[in-house]
Amino acid sequence: MTGPLCRRLAEMRTEKEAARPAALTAVMDAGTEALRGSGILDRLPRVGDRAPLFARPSVAGPTIRLKTLLKRGPVVLSFFRGRW
């Protein structure tokens, strides 16, 4: 993929790698390669895949239901690890 977002993410990666010790980057890279080698990427959802209908509490408290959101139109899901 190319585009402004991909370029900016690559720039950010380069900036972060330059700011951290090389040994730490090596450990992180080894962990990433281990995950790739495990086959986990073959089991990840792809762009355009249908998500299972789910209900989850929002950060504000109320439960969010995918079925309800889909009534308003397409939904983009973003997954994050949480706080670092």
C-alpha positions in Angstrom: 0.0 0.0 0.0 1.1 3.5 -0.7 -0.3 6.9 0.0 0.1 9.7 2.5 -0.9 7.6 5.6 1.6 4.8 4.7 4.3 7.3 4.1 3.7 9.1 7.4 3.6 5.8 9.3 6.9 4.8 7.7 8.4 8.2 8.7 7.1 7.7 12.3 8.6 4.2 12.4 12.0 5.6 11.3 11.9 8.4 13.8 11.0 6.0 16.7 13.7 3.5 15.7 16.3 6.3 15.6 15.3 7.4 19.1 15.5 4.0 20.8 18.5 1.7 21.5 19.3 -0.6 18.6 19.2 -3.6 21.0 15.6 -2.8 21.9 14.6 -2.5 18.2 16.2 -5.9 17.5 14.2 -7.5 20.3 11.0 -5.9 18.9 11.8 -7.0 15.4 12.5 -10.6 16.5 9.2 -10.7 18.3 7.4 -9.4 15.2 9.1 -12.0 13.0 8.2 -14.8 15.5 4.5 -13.7 15.2 4.7 -13.7 11.4 6.3 -17.1 11.5 3.6 -18.5 13.7 1.0 -18.2 11.0 -1.2 -15.8 13.0 -1.5 -13.4 10.1 -3.3 -16.1 8.1 -6.1 -16.0 10.7 -6.6 -12.2 10.9 -9.6 -10.5 9.4 -9.0 -8.8 6.1 -10.4 -5.5 4.8 -13.9 -6.2 3.7 -14.5 -9.3 5.9 -17.7 -9.3 7.7 -17.4 -9.0 11.5 -19.5 -11.1 13.8 -22.3 -9.2 15.4 -21.1 -8.1 18.8 -22.0 -5.9 21.7 -19.3 -4.3 23.8 -19.3 -1.5 26.5 -18.0 1.8 25.2 -15.4 3.9 27.0 -18.3 6.1 28.0 -20.2 3.2 29.5 -23.2 2.3 27.3 -23.2 -0.9 25.3 -22.4 -0.5 21.6 -24.0 -3.1 19.3 -22.7 -3.6 15.8 -26.2 -4.4 14.5 -27.4 -1.0 15.7 -24.4 0.8 14.1 -25.0 -1.0 10.7 -28.5 0.4 10.5 -26.9 3.8 10.0 -24.5 2.6 7.3 -21.1 1.0 6.9 -18.9 0.6 10.0 -15.1 0.8 10.3 -13.7 -1.2 13.2 -10.3 -0.2 14.6 -8.5 -2.5 17.1 -5.9 -1.2 19.5 -3.9 -2.6 22.3 -5.0 0.0 24.8 -2.7 2.0 27.0 1.1 1.5 26.8 
